[in-house]
Amino acid sequence: MKTVTLISKDDCSLCDKALLTLEKIRKKKPFILDIKKIQPGTSDYDKYKEKIPVIYINNVRVFYYTINEQTLLEML
């Protein structure tokens, strides 16, 4: 089973939308969902703050900002 990682932060409407999309897709095609919240002052925050949400599949970055549902289903 593949692992999808969502990198997000608090108070992020795009992150909330991405999570809803991932949950919807997971009902069609199961996967492990790993959610990582970044916090100010960390190296991950500096790396991702302008790009979130960021989505990885098995440690390979596949999306920034938004998710294309059809493309994600095909990748899974």
PDB file of N, H, CA, C and O in Angstrom:
ATOM      1  N   MET A   1       0.848  -1.178   0.000  1.00  0.00           N
ATOM      2  CA  MET A   1       0.000   0.000   0.000  1.00  0.00           C
ATOM      3  C   MET A   1       0.895   1.242   0.000  1.00  0.00           C
ATOM      4  O   MET A   1       1.893   1.302   0.718  1.00  0.00           O
ATOM      5  N   LYS A   2       0.531   2.208  -0.796  1.00  0.00           N
ATOM      6  H   LYS A   2      -0.280   2.160  -1.379  1.00  0.00           H
ATOM      7  CA  LYS A   2       1.331   3.425  -0.909  1.00  0.00           C
ATOM      8  C   LYS A   2       1.051   4.379   0.245  1.00  0.00           C
ATOM      9  O   LYS A   2      -0.011   4.341   0.866  1.00  0.00           O
ATOM     10  N   THR A   3       2.031   5.233   0.513  1.00  0.00           N
ATOM     11  H   THR A   3       2.893   5.264   0.009  1.00  0.00           H
ATOM     12  CA  THR A   3       1.894   6.250   1.550  1.00  0.00           C
ATOM     13  C   THR A   3       1.844   7.622   0.888  1.00  0.00           C
ATOM     14  O   THR A   3       2.709   7.979   0.089  1.00  0.00           O
ATOM     15  N   VAL A   4       0.819   8.375   1.238  1.00  0.00           N
ATOM     16  H   VAL A   4       0.116   8.085   1.887  1.00  0.00           H
ATOM     17  CA  VAL A   4       0.680   9.754   0.776  1.00  0.00           C
ATOM     18  C   VAL A   4       0.960  10.652   1.971  1.00  0.00           C
ATOM     19  O   VAL A   4       0.346  10.506   3.027  1.00  0.00           O
ATOM     20  N   THR A   5       1.887  11.577   1.796  1.00  0.00           N
ATOM     21  H   THR A   5       2.386  11.696   0.938  1.00  0.00           H
ATOM     22  CA  THR A   5       2.240  12.512   2.851  1.00  0.00           C
ATOM     23  C   THR A   5       1.744  13.894   2.454  1.00  0.00           C
ATOM     24  O   THR A   5       1.998  14.379   1.351  1.00  0.00           O
ATOM     25  N   LEU A   6       1.030  14.511   3.384  1.00  0.00           N
ATOM     26  H   LEU A   6       0.824  14.117   4.280  1.00  0.00           H
ATOM     27  CA  LEU A   6       0.545  15.874   3.215  1.00  0.00           C
ATOM     28  C   LEU A   6       1.338  16.772   4.151  1.00  0.00           C
ATOM     29  O   LEU A   6       1.308  16.590   5.368  1.00  0.00           O
ATOM     30  N   ILE A   7       2.043  17.735   3.586  1.00  0.00           N
ATOM     31  H   ILE A   7       2.067  17.882   2.598  1.00  0.00           H
ATOM     32  CA  ILE A   7       2.757  18.708   4.402  1.00  0.00           C
ATOM     33  C   ILE A   7       1.895  19.956   4.430  1.00  0.00           C
ATOM     34  O   ILE A   7       1.582  20.533   3.389  1.00  0.00           O
ATOM     35  N   SER A   8       1.515  20.368   5.630  1.00  0.00           N
ATOM     36  H   SER A   8       1.769  19.899   6.477  1.00  0.00           H
ATOM     37  CA  SER A   8       0.594  21.483   5.789  1.00  0.00           C
ATOM     38  C   SER A   8       0.971  22.309   7.013  1.00  0.00           C
ATOM     39  O   SER A   8       1.941  22.014   7.711  1.00  0.00           O
ATOM     40  N   LYS A   9       0.190  23.334   7.249  1.00  0.00           N
ATOM     41  H   LYS A   9      -0.598  23.573   6.682  1.00  0.00           H
ATOM     42  CA  LYS A   9       0.380  24.154   8.452  1.00  0.00           C
ATOM     43  C   LYS A   9      -0.980  24.591   8.948  1.00  0.00           C
ATOM     44  O   LYS A   9      -1.976  24.468   8.235  1.00  0.00           O
ATOM     45  N   ASP A  10      -1.027  25.098  10.162  1.00  0.00           N
ATOM     46  H   ASP A  10      -0.218  25.197  10.741  1.00  0.00           H
ATOM     47  CA  ASP A  10      -2.273  25.593  10.733  1.00  0.00           C
ATOM     48  C   ASP A  10      -2.739  26.828   9.973  1.00  0.00           C
ATOM     49  O   ASP A  10      -1.936  27.552   9.384  1.00  0.00           O
ATOM     50  N   ASP A  11      -4.049  27.058   9.996  1.00  0.00           N
ATOM     51  H   ASP A  11      -4.701  26.470  10.475  1.00  0.00           H
ATOM     52  CA  ASP A  11      -4.657  28.230   9.367  1.00  0.00           C
ATOM     53  C   ASP A  11      -4.319  28.333   7.889  1.00  0.00           C
ATOM     54  O   ASP A  11      -3.925  29.397   7.410  1.00  0.00           O
ATOM     55  N   CYS A  12      -4.472  27.237   7.174  1.00  0.00           N
ATOM     56  H   CYS A  12      -4.791  26.374   7.564  1.00  0.00           H
ATOM     57  CA  CYS A  12      -4.156  27.176   5.751  1.00  0.00           C
ATOM     58  C   CYS A  12      -5.367  26.590   5.021  1.00  0.00           C
ATOM     59  O   CYS A  12      -5.614  25.387   5.102  1.00  0.00           O
ATOM     60  N   SER A  13      -6.108  27.418   4.322  1.00  0.00           N
ATOM     61  H   SER A  13      -5.907  28.396   4.256  1.00  0.00           H
ATOM     62  CA  SER A  13      -7.319  26.941   3.650  1.00  0.00           C
ATOM     63  C   SER A  13      -6.999  25.967   2.523  1.00  0.00           C
ATOM     64  O   SER A  13      -7.760  25.028   2.291  1.00  0.00           O
ATOM     65  N   LEU A  14      -5.887  26.170   1.817  1.00  0.00           N
ATOM     66  H   LEU A  14      -5.269  26.933   2.005  1.00  0.00           H
ATOM     67  CA  LEU A  14      -5.499  25.220   0.777  1.00  0.00           C
ATOM     68  C   LEU A  14      -5.159  23.858   1.376  1.00  0.00           C
ATOM     69  O   LEU A  14      -5.441  22.818   0.780  1.00  0.00           O
ATOM     70  N   CYS A  15      -4.550  23.874   2.561  1.00  0.00           N
ATOM     71  H   CYS A  15      -4.320  24.718   3.046  1.00  0.00           H
ATOM     72  CA  CYS A  15      -4.221  22.612   3.247  1.00  0.00           C
ATOM     73  C   CYS A  15      -5.493  21.873   3.644  1.00  0.00           C
ATOM     74  O   CYS A  15      -5.587  20.655   3.489  1.00  0.00           O
ATOM     75  N   ASP A  16      -6.469  22.616   4.156  1.00  0.00           N
ATOM     76  H   ASP A  16      -6.392  23.605   4.281  1.00  0.00           H
ATOM     77  CA  ASP A  16      -7.744  22.003   4.540  1.00  0.00           C
ATOM     78  C   ASP A  16      -8.426  21.380   3.324  1.00  0.00           C
ATOM     79  O   ASP A  16      -8.960  20.273   3.403  1.00  0.00           O
ATOM     80  N   LYS A  17      -8.405  22.094   2.205  1.00  0.00           N
ATOM     81  H   LYS A  17      -7.972  22.993   2.141  1.00  0.00           H
ATOM     82  CA  LYS A  17      -9.014  21.585   0.974  1.00  0.00           C
ATOM     83  C   LYS A  17      -8.271  20.344   0.480  1.00  0.00           C
ATOM     84  O   LYS A  17      -8.897  19.379   0.043  1.00  0.00           O
ATOM     85  N   ALA A  18      -6.941  20.367   0.548  1.00  0.00           N
ATOM     86  H   ALA A  18      -6.433  21.152   0.903  1.00  0.00           H
ATOM     87  CA  ALA A  18      -6.141  19.209   0.128  1.00  0.00           C
ATOM     88  C   ALA A  18      -6.477  17.985   0.975  1.00  0.00           C
ATOM     89  O   ALA A  18      -6.604  16.879   0.449  1.00  0.00           O
ATOM     90  N   LEU A  19      -6.620  18.180   2.281  1.00  0.00           N
ATOM     91  H   LEU A  19      -6.516  19.078   2.709  1.00  0.00           H
ATOM     92  CA  LEU A  19      -6.950  17.064   3.161  1.00  0.00           C
ATOM     93  C   LEU A  19      -8.315  16.475   2.809  1.00  0.00           C
ATOM     94  O   LEU A  19      -8.470  15.254   2.774  1.00  0.00           O
ATOM     95  N   LEU A  20      -9.293  17.321   2.552  1.00  0.00           N
ATOM     96  H   LEU A  20      -9.167  18.312   2.581  1.00  0.00           H
ATOM     97  CA  LEU A  20     -10.617  16.830   2.158  1.00  0.00           C
ATOM     98  C   LEU A  20     -10.537  16.032   0.853  1.00  0.00           C
ATOM     99  O   LEU A  20     -11.176  14.989   0.718  1.00  0.00           O
ATOM    100  N   THR A  21      -9.758  16.523  -0.093  1.00  0.00           N
ATOM    101  H   THR A  21      -9.239  17.370   0.016  1.00  0.00           H
ATOM    102  CA  THR A  21      -9.578  15.825  -1.360  1.00  0.00           C
ATOM    103  C   THR A  21      -8.909  14.475  -1.146  1.00  0.00           C
ATOM    104  O   THR A  21      -9.327  13.475  -1.731  1.00  0.00           O
ATOM    105  N   LEU A  22      -7.875  14.440  -0.314  1.00  0.00           N
ATOM    106  H   LEU A  22      -7.536  15.252   0.161  1.00  0.00           H
ATOM    107  CA  LEU A  22      -7.188  13.173  -0.037  1.00  0.00           C
ATOM    108  C   LEU A  22      -8.126  12.166   0.621  1.00  0.00           C
ATOM    109  O   LEU A  22      -8.107  10.983   0.280  1.00  0.00           O
ATOM    110  N   GLU A  23      -8.939  12.627   1.554  1.00  0.00           N
ATOM    111  H   GLU A  23      -8.954  13.588   1.831  1.00  0.00           H
ATOM    112  CA  GLU A  23      -9.890  11.722   2.221  1.00  0.00           C
ATOM    113  C   GLU A  23     -10.907  11.178   1.219  1.00  0.00           C
ATOM    114  O   GLU A  23     -11.279  10.006   1.279  1.00  0.00           O
ATOM    115  N   LYS A  24     -11.350  12.026   0.308  1.00  0.00           N
ATOM    116  H   LYS A  24     -11.048  12.978   0.259  1.00  0.00           H
ATOM    117  CA  LYS A  24     -12.296  11.597  -0.730  1.00  0.00           C
ATOM    118  C   LYS A  24     -11.663  10.526  -1.624  1.00  0.00           C
ATOM    119  O   LYS A  24     -12.285   9.504  -1.916  1.00  0.00           O
ATOM    120  N   ILE A  25     -10.443  10.765  -2.046  1.00  0.00           N
ATOM    121  H   ILE A  25      -9.937  11.595  -1.808  1.00  0.00           H
ATOM    122  CA  ILE A  25      -9.748   9.822  -2.920  1.00  0.00           C
ATOM    123  C   ILE A  25      -9.458   8.515  -2.188  1.00  0.00           C
ATOM    124  O   ILE A  25      -9.522   7.437  -2.777  1.00  0.00           O
ATOM    125  N   ARG A  26      -9.139   8.622  -0.906  1.00  0.00           N
ATOM    126  H   ARG A  26      -9.087   9.498  -0.427  1.00  0.00           H
ATOM    127  CA  ARG A  26      -8.802   7.421  -0.129  1.00  0.00           C
ATOM    128  C   ARG A  26      -9.977   6.458  -0.022  1.00  0.00           C
ATOM    129  O   ARG A  26      -9.778   5.256   0.159  1.00  0.00           O
ATOM    130  N   LYS A  27     -11.193   6.970  -0.132  1.00  0.00           N
ATOM    131  H   LYS A  27     -11.355   7.946  -0.279  1.00  0.00           H
ATOM    132  CA  LYS A  27     -12.370   6.095  -0.123  1.00  0.00           C
ATOM    133  C   LYS A  27     -12.439   5.255  -1.401  1.00  0.00           C
ATOM    134  O   LYS A  27     -12.953   4.136  -1.396  1.00  0.00           O
ATOM    135  N   LYS A  28     -11.912   5.813  -2.492  1.00  0.00           N
ATOM    136  H   LYS A  28     -11.495   6.722  -2.496  1.00  0.00           H
ATOM    137  CA  LYS A  28     -11.917   5.102  -3.771  1.00  0.00           C
ATOM    138  C   LYS A  28     -10.725   4.161  -3.907  1.00  0.00           C
ATOM    139  O   LYS A  28     -10.840   3.051  -4.426  1.00  0.00           O
ATOM    140  N   LYS A  29      -9.582   4.634  -3.427  1.00  0.00           N
ATOM    141  H   LYS A  29      -9.488   5.536  -3.005  1.00  0.00           H
ATOM    142  CA  LYS A  29      -8.347   3.860  -3.566  1.00  0.00           C
ATOM    143  C   LYS A  29      -7.553   4.016  -2.266  1.00  0.00           C
ATOM    144  O   LYS A  29      -6.922   5.053  -2.059  1.00  0.00           O
ATOM    145  N   PRO A  30      -7.569   3.027  -1.403  1.00  0.00           N
ATOM    146  CA  PRO A  30      -6.930   3.140  -0.096  1.00  0.00           C
ATOM    147  C   PRO A  30      -5.425   3.406  -0.163  1.00  0.00           C
ATOM    148  O   PRO A  30      -4.726   2.907  -1.044  1.00  0.00           O
ATOM    149  N   PHE A  31      -4.956   4.194   0.780  1.00  0.00           N
ATOM    150  H   PHE A  31      -5.524   4.600   1.496  1.00  0.00           H
ATOM    151  CA  PHE A  31      -3.540   4.473   0.962  1.00  0.00           C
ATOM    152  C   PHE A  31      -3.322   4.911   2.394  1.00  0.00           C
ATOM    153  O   PHE A  31      -4.266   5.281   3.093  1.00  0.00           O
ATOM    154  N   ILE A  32      -2.090   4.868   2.821  1.00  0.00           N
ATOM    155  H   ILE A  32      -1.323   4.568   2.254  1.00  0.00           H
ATOM    156  CA  ILE A  32      -1.731   5.352   4.152  1.00  0.00           C
ATOM    157  C   ILE A  32      -1.547   6.855   4.054  1.00  0.00           C
ATOM    158  O   ILE A  32      -0.821   7.336   3.184  1.00  0.00           O
ATOM    159  N   LEU A  33      -2.193   7.598   4.932  1.00  0.00           N
ATOM    160  H   LEU A  33      -2.783   7.208   5.639  1.00  0.00           H
ATOM    161  CA  LEU A  33      -2.091   9.053   4.934  1.00  0.00           C
ATOM    162  C   LEU A  33      -1.243   9.505   6.110  1.00  0.00           C
ATOM    163  O   LEU A  33      -1.549   9.213   7.267  1.00  0.00           O
ATOM    164  N   ASP A  34      -0.188  10.212   5.799  1.00  0.00           N
ATOM    165  H   ASP A  34       0.060  10.448   4.860  1.00  0.00           H
ATOM    166  CA  ASP A  34       0.723  10.762   6.805  1.00  0.00           C
ATOM    167  C   ASP A  34       0.636  12.291   6.704  1.00  0.00           C
ATOM    168  O   ASP A  34       0.952  12.867   5.663  1.00  0.00           O
ATOM    169  N   ILE A  35       0.211  12.931   7.775  1.00  0.00           N
ATOM    170  H   ILE A  35      -0.047  12.463   8.620  1.00  0.00           H
ATOM    171  CA  ILE A  35       0.066  14.390   7.782  1.00  0.00           C
ATOM    172  C   ILE A  35       1.181  14.983   8.621  1.00  0.00           C
ATOM    173  O   ILE A  35       1.353  14.630   9.788  1.00  0.00           O
ATOM    174  N   LYS A  36       1.932  15.882   8.017  1.00  0.00           N
ATOM    175  H   LYS A  36       1.793  16.169   7.069  1.00  0.00           H
ATOM    176  CA  LYS A  36       3.023  16.557   8.717  1.00  0.00           C
ATOM    177  C   LYS A  36       2.731  18.047   8.742  1.00  0.00           C
ATOM    178  O   LYS A  36       2.680  18.700   7.700  1.00  0.00           O
ATOM    179  N   LYS A  37       2.541  18.574   9.942  1.00  0.00           N
ATOM    180  H   LYS A  37       2.582  18.043  10.789  1.00  0.00           H
ATOM    181  CA  LYS A  37       2.306  20.012  10.113  1.00  0.00           C
ATOM    182  C   LYS A  37       3.636  20.697  10.375  1.00  0.00           C
ATOM    183  O   LYS A  37       4.382  20.321  11.279  1.00  0.00           O
ATOM    184  N   ILE A  38       3.916  21.706   9.568  1.00  0.00           N
ATOM    185  H   ILE A  38       3.310  22.011   8.834  1.00  0.00           H
ATOM    186  CA  ILE A  38       5.159  22.445   9.764  1.00  0.00           C
ATOM    187  C   ILE A  38       4.911  23.616  10.708  1.00  0.00           C
ATOM    188  O   ILE A  38       3.812  24.167  10.764  1.00  0.00           O
ATOM    189  N   GLN A  39       5.951  23.982  11.444  1.00  0.00           N
ATOM    190  H   GLN A  39       6.844  23.534  11.398  1.00  0.00           H
ATOM    191  CA  GLN A  39       5.861  25.051  12.440  1.00  0.00           C
ATOM    192  C   GLN A  39       6.929  26.101  12.154  1.00  0.00           C
ATOM    193  O   GLN A  39       8.039  25.759  11.747  1.00  0.00           O
ATOM    194  N   PRO A  40       6.603  27.384  12.365  1.00  0.00           N
ATOM    195  CA  PRO A  40       7.615  28.432  12.192  1.00  0.00           C
ATOM    196  C   PRO A  40       8.860  28.141  13.032  1.00  0.00           C
ATOM    197  O   PRO A  40       8.777  27.642  14.154  1.00  0.00           O
ATOM    198  N   GLY A  41      10.011  28.470  12.452  1.00  0.00           N
ATOM    199  H   GLY A  41      10.078  28.876  11.541  1.00  0.00           H
ATOM    200  CA  GLY A  41      11.266  28.282  13.166  1.00  0.00           C
ATOM    201  C   GLY A  41      11.944  26.954  12.915  1.00  0.00           C
ATOM    202  O   GLY A  41      13.029  26.704  13.439  1.00  0.00           O
ATOM    203  N   THR A  42      11.316  26.089  12.114  1.00  0.00           N
ATOM    204  H   THR A  42      10.434  26.291  11.689  1.00  0.00           H
ATOM    205  CA  THR A  42      11.925  24.798  11.800  1.00  0.00           C
ATOM    206  C   THR A  42      12.448  24.812  10.372  1.00  0.00           C
ATOM    207  O   THR A  42      12.024  25.631   9.556  1.00  0.00           O
ATOM    208  N   SER A  43      13.367  23.905  10.075  1.00  0.00           N
ATOM    209  H   SER A  43      13.711  23.240  10.738  1.00  0.00           H
ATOM    210  CA  SER A  43      13.914  23.848   8.715  1.00  0.00           C
ATOM    211  C   SER A  43      12.834  23.456   7.700  1.00  0.00           C
ATOM    212  O   SER A  43      12.839  23.941   6.569  1.00  0.00           O
ATOM    213  N   ASP A  44      11.915  22.582   8.102  1.00  0.00           N
ATOM    214  H   ASP A  44      11.911  22.188   9.021  1.00  0.00           H
ATOM    215  CA  ASP A  44      10.820  22.217   7.198  1.00  0.00           C
ATOM    216  C   ASP A  44       9.942  23.422   6.876  1.00  0.00           C
ATOM    217  O   ASP A  44       9.474  23.575   5.748  1.00  0.00           O
ATOM    218  N   TYR A  45       9.725  24.260   7.859  1.00  0.00           N
ATOM    219  H   TYR A  45      10.105  24.135   8.776  1.00  0.00           H
ATOM    220  CA  TYR A  45       8.918  25.463   7.624  1.00  0.00           C
ATOM    221  C   TYR A  45       9.602  26.351   6.597  1.00  0.00           C
ATOM    222  O   TYR A  45       8.961  26.829   5.662  1.00  0.00           O
ATOM    223  N   ASP A  46      10.887  26.572   6.765  1.00  0.00           N
ATOM    224  H   ASP A  46      11.408  26.184   7.525  1.00  0.00           H
ATOM    225  CA  ASP A  46      11.633  27.400   5.819  1.00  0.00           C
ATOM    226  C   ASP A  46      11.611  26.788   4.415  1.00  0.00           C
ATOM    227  O   ASP A  46      11.554  27.510   3.419  1.00  0.00           O
ATOM    228  N   LYS A  47      11.655  25.475   4.344  1.00  0.00           N
ATOM    229  H   LYS A  47      11.701  24.889   5.153  1.00  0.00           H
ATOM    230  CA  LYS A  47      11.690  24.777   3.059  1.00  0.00           C
ATOM    231  C   LYS A  47      10.347  24.828   2.333  1.00  0.00           C
ATOM    232  O   LYS A  47      10.309  24.993   1.114  1.00  0.00           O
ATOM    233  N   TYR A  48       9.243  24.686   3.073  1.00  0.00           N
ATOM    234  H   TYR A  48       9.274  24.552   4.063  1.00  0.00           H
ATOM    235  CA  TYR A  48       7.928  24.520   2.461  1.00  0.00           C
ATOM    236  C   TYR A  48       6.972  25.696   2.585  1.00  0.00           C
ATOM    237  O   TYR A  48       5.942  25.700   1.913  1.00  0.00           O
ATOM    238  N   LYS A  49       7.261  26.683   3.403  1.00  0.00           N
ATOM    239  H   LYS A  49       8.098  26.680   3.950  1.00  0.00           H
ATOM    240  CA  LYS A  49       6.257  27.693   3.765  1.00  0.00           C
ATOM    241  C   LYS A  49       5.592  28.377   2.578  1.00  0.00           C
ATOM    242  O   LYS A  49       4.421  28.747   2.671  1.00  0.00           O
ATOM    243  N   GLU A  50       6.292  28.555   1.478  1.00  0.00           N
ATOM    244  H   GLU A  50       7.243  28.255   1.403  1.00  0.00           H
ATOM    245  CA  GLU A  50       5.723  29.221   0.309  1.00  0.00           C
ATOM    246  C   GLU A  50       5.071  28.249  -0.676  1.00  0.00           C
ATOM    247  O   GLU A  50       4.543  28.676  -1.702  1.00  0.00           O
ATOM    248  N   LYS A  51       5.103  26.953  -0.376  1.00  0.00           N
ATOM    249  H   LYS A  51       5.532  26.607   0.458  1.00  0.00           H
ATOM    250  CA  LYS A  51       4.649  25.948  -1.338  1.00  0.00           C
ATOM    251  C   LYS A  51       3.505  25.082  -0.836  1.00  0.00           C
ATOM    252  O   LYS A  51       2.981  24.267  -1.594  1.00  0.00           O
ATOM    253  N   ILE A  52       3.108  25.233   0.403  1.00  0.00           N
ATOM    254  H   ILE A  52       3.533  25.896   1.019  1.00  0.00           H
ATOM    255  CA  ILE A  52       2.138  24.306   0.972  1.00  0.00           C
ATOM    256  C   ILE A  52       0.739  24.530   0.418  1.00  0.00           C
ATOM    257  O   ILE A  52       0.403  25.638  -0.001  1.00  0.00           O
ATOM    258  N   PRO A  53      -0.066  23.496   0.414  1.00  0.00           N
ATOM    259  CA  PRO A  53       0.282  22.143   0.806  1.00  0.00           C
ATOM    260  C   PRO A  53       1.180  21.457  -0.229  1.00  0.00           C
ATOM    261  O   PRO A  53       1.127  21.751  -1.423  1.00  0.00           O
ATOM    262  N   VAL A  54       1.991  20.548   0.264  1.00  0.00           N
ATOM    263  H   VAL A  54       2.034  20.309   1.234  1.00  0.00           H
ATOM    264  CA  VAL A  54       2.861  19.738  -0.589  1.00  0.00           C
ATOM    265  C   VAL A  54       2.458  18.284  -0.373  1.00  0.00           C
ATOM    266  O   VAL A  54       2.270  17.835   0.758  1.00  0.00           O
ATOM    267  N   ILE A  55       2.332  17.561  -1.477  1.00  0.00           N
ATOM    268  H   ILE A  55       2.485  17.925  -2.396  1.00  0.00           H
ATOM    269  CA  ILE A  55       1.902  16.171  -1.398  1.00  0.00           C
ATOM    270  C   ILE A  55       2.990  15.280  -1.990  1.00  0.00           C
ATOM    271  O   ILE A  55       3.495  15.525  -3.085  1.00  0.00           O
ATOM    272  N   TYR A  56       3.334  14.244  -1.236  1.00  0.00           N
ATOM    273  H   TYR A  56       2.924  14.045  -0.346  1.00  0.00           H
ATOM    274  CA  TYR A  56       4.295  13.231  -1.663  1.00  0.00           C
ATOM    275  C   TYR A  56       3.590  11.881  -1.742  1.00  0.00           C
ATOM    276  O   TYR A  56       2.673  11.600  -0.971  1.00  0.00           O
ATOM    277  N   ILE A  57       4.028  11.057  -2.678  1.00  0.00           N
ATOM    278  H   ILE A  57       4.773  11.285  -3.305  1.00  0.00           H
ATOM    279  CA  ILE A  57       3.625   9.650  -2.712  1.00  0.00           C
ATOM    280  C   ILE A  57       4.907   8.852  -2.577  1.00  0.00           C
ATOM    281  O   ILE A  57       5.814   8.959  -3.403  1.00  0.00           O
ATOM    282  N   ASN A  58       4.970   8.049  -1.524  1.00  0.00           N
ATOM    283  H   ASN A  58       4.234   7.962  -0.854  1.00  0.00           H
ATOM    284  CA  ASN A  58       6.165   7.238  -1.245  1.00  0.00           C
ATOM    285  C   ASN A  58       7.439   8.073  -1.365  1.00  0.00           C
ATOM    286  O   ASN A  58       8.399   7.680  -2.027  1.00  0.00           O
ATOM    287  N   ASN A  59       7.423   9.224  -0.716  1.00  0.00           N
ATOM    288  H   ASN A  59       6.643   9.544  -0.178  1.00  0.00           H
ATOM    289  CA  ASN A  59       8.580  10.126  -0.630  1.00  0.00           C
ATOM    290  C   ASN A  59       8.966  10.798  -1.944  1.00  0.00           C
ATOM    291  O   ASN A  59      10.076  11.318  -2.066  1.00  0.00           O
ATOM    292  N   VAL A  60       8.080  10.796  -2.914  1.00  0.00           N
ATOM    293  H   VAL A  60       7.179  10.374  -2.815  1.00  0.00           H
ATOM    294  CA  VAL A  60       8.307  11.504  -4.169  1.00  0.00           C
ATOM    295  C   VAL A  60       7.283  12.642  -4.255  1.00  0.00           C
ATOM    296  O   VAL A  60       6.076  12.405  -4.216  1.00  0.00           O
ATOM    297  N   ARG A  61       7.775  13.871  -4.371  1.00  0.00           N
ATOM    298  H   ARG A  61       8.756  14.064  -4.402  1.00  0.00           H
ATOM    299  CA  ARG A  61       6.874  15.027  -4.421  1.00  0.00           C
ATOM    300  C   ARG A  61       6.079  14.989  -5.719  1.00  0.00           C
ATOM    301  O   ARG A  61       6.640  14.841  -6.805  1.00  0.00           O
ATOM    302  N   VAL A  62       4.739  15.127  -5.586  1.00  0.00           N
ATOM    303  H   VAL A  62       4.283  15.246  -4.704  1.00  0.00           H
ATOM    304  CA  VAL A  62       3.876  15.056  -6.762  1.00  0.00           C
ATOM    305  C   VAL A  62       3.013  16.298  -6.969  1.00  0.00           C
ATOM    306  O   VAL A  62       2.619  16.584  -8.100  1.00  0.00           O
ATOM    307  N   PHE A  63       2.713  17.036  -5.916  1.00  0.00           N
ATOM    308  H   PHE A  63       3.033  16.805  -4.997  1.00  0.00           H
ATOM    309  CA  PHE A  63       1.878  18.234  -6.049  1.00  0.00           C
ATOM    310  C   PHE A  63       2.314  19.324  -5.083  1.00  0.00           C
ATOM    311  O   PHE A  63       2.768  19.058  -3.969  1.00  0.00           O
ATOM    312  N   TYR A  64       2.162  20.560  -5.545  1.00  0.00           N
ATOM    313  H   TYR A  64       1.793  20.776  -6.450  1.00  0.00           H
ATOM    314  CA  TYR A  64       2.224  21.759  -4.698  1.00  0.00           C
ATOM    315  C   TYR A  64       0.854  22.439  -4.804  1.00  0.00           C
ATOM    316  O   TYR A  64       0.204  22.356  -5.846  1.00  0.00           O
ATOM    317  N   TYR A  65       0.428  23.089  -3.768  1.00  0.00           N
ATOM    318  H   TYR A  65       0.957  23.156  -2.922  1.00  0.00           H
ATOM    319  CA  TYR A  65      -0.771  23.951  -3.757  1.00  0.00           C
ATOM    320  C   TYR A  65      -2.092  23.212  -3.925  1.00  0.00           C
ATOM    321  O   TYR A  65      -2.950  23.282  -3.045  1.00  0.00           O
ATOM    322  N   THR A  66      -2.273  22.504  -5.038  1.00  0.00           N
ATOM    323  H   THR A  66      -1.576  22.447  -5.753  1.00  0.00           H
ATOM    324  CA  THR A  66      -3.545  21.823  -5.279  1.00  0.00           C
ATOM    325  C   THR A  66      -3.284  20.392  -5.744  1.00  0.00           C
ATOM    326  O   THR A  66      -2.177  20.040  -6.151  1.00  0.00           O
ATOM    327  N   ILE A  67      -4.338  19.582  -5.669  1.00  0.00           N
ATOM    328  H   ILE A  67      -5.237  19.869  -5.338  1.00  0.00           H
ATOM    329  CA  ILE A  67      -4.250  18.185  -6.078  1.00  0.00           C
ATOM    330  C   ILE A  67      -5.155  17.979  -7.285  1.00  0.00           C
ATOM    331  O   ILE A  67      -6.309  18.408  -7.289  1.00  0.00           O
ATOM    332  N   ASN A  68      -4.629  17.328  -8.292  1.00  0.00           N
ATOM    333  H   ASN A  68      -3.692  16.980  -8.288  1.00  0.00           H
ATOM    334  CA  ASN A  68      -5.458  16.892  -9.406  1.00  0.00           C
ATOM    335  C   ASN A  68      -5.939  15.485  -9.061  1.00  0.00           C
ATOM    336  O   ASN A  68      -5.153  14.538  -9.018  1.00  0.00           O
ATOM    337  N   GLU A  69      -7.231  15.367  -8.820  1.00  0.00           N
ATOM    338  H   GLU A  69      -7.869  16.136  -8.855  1.00  0.00           H
ATOM    339  CA  GLU A  69      -7.778  14.096  -8.337  1.00  0.00           C
ATOM    340  C   GLU A  69      -7.511  12.944  -9.304  1.00  0.00           C
ATOM    341  O   GLU A  69      -7.077  11.871  -8.886  1.00  0.00           O
ATOM    342  N   GLN A  70      -7.764  13.159 -10.579  1.00  0.00           N
ATOM    343  H   GLN A  70      -8.116  14.031 -10.920  1.00  0.00           H
ATOM    344  CA  GLN A  70      -7.584  12.084 -11.562  1.00  0.00           C
ATOM    345  C   GLN A  70      -6.122  11.638 -11.629  1.00  0.00           C
ATOM    346  O   GLN A  70      -5.829  10.443 -11.680  1.00  0.00           O
ATOM    347  N   THR A  71      -5.224  12.600 -11.629  1.00  0.00           N
ATOM    348  H   THR A  71      -5.462  13.571 -11.587  1.00  0.00           H
ATOM    349  CA  THR A  71      -3.796  12.281 -11.688  1.00  0.00           C
ATOM    350  C   THR A  71      -3.376  11.502 -10.445  1.00  0.00           C
ATOM    351  O   THR A  71      -2.620  10.535 -10.541  1.00  0.00           O
ATOM    352  N   LEU A  72      -3.861  11.920  -9.290  1.00  0.00           N
ATOM    353  H   LEU A  72      -4.475  12.706  -9.213  1.00  0.00           H
ATOM    354  CA  LEU A  72      -3.506  11.215  -8.055  1.00  0.00           C
ATOM    355  C   LEU A  72      -4.040   9.781  -8.084  1.00  0.00           C
ATOM    356  O   LEU A  72      -3.330   8.850  -7.705  1.00  0.00           O
ATOM    357  N   LEU A  73      -5.257   9.602  -8.520  1.00  0.00           N
ATOM    358  H   LEU A  73      -5.834  10.359  -8.829  1.00  0.00           H
ATOM    359  CA  LEU A  73      -5.818   8.244  -8.615  1.00  0.00           C
ATOM    360  C   LEU A  73      -4.964   7.365  -9.530  1.00  0.00           C
ATOM    361  O   LEU A  73      -4.717   6.199  -9.223  1.00  0.00           O
ATOM    362  N   GLU A  74      -4.522   7.920 -10.636  1.00  0.00           N
ATOM    363  H   GLU A  74      -4.723   8.868 -10.885  1.00  0.00           H
ATOM    364  CA  GLU A  74      -3.681   7.153 -11.556  1.00  0.00           C
ATOM    365  C   GLU A  74      -2.326   6.821 -10.925  1.00  0.00           C
ATOM    366  O   GLU A  74      -1.777   5.748 -11.177  1.00  0.00           O
ATOM    367  N   MET A  75      -1.790   7.714 -10.121  1.00  0.00           N
ATOM    368  H   MET A  75      -2.236   8.585  -9.916  1.00  0.00           H
ATOM    369  CA  MET A  75      -0.495   7.480  -9.479  1.00  0.00           C
ATOM    370  C   MET A  75      -0.579   6.435  -8.375  1.00  0.00           C
ATOM    371  O   MET A  75       0.400   5.753  -8.072  1.00  0.00           O
ATOM    372  N   LEU A  76      -1.755   6.320  -7.785  1.00  0.00           N
ATOM    373  H   LEU A  76      -2.550   6.873  -8.032  1.00  0.00           H
ATOM    374  CA  LEU A  76      -1.925   5.350  -6.707  1.00  0.00           C
ATOM    375  C   LEU A  76      -2.168   3.957  -7.262  1.00  0.00           C
ATOM    376  O   LEU A  76      -2.334   3.008  -6.496  1.00  0.00           O
TER     377      LEU A  76
END
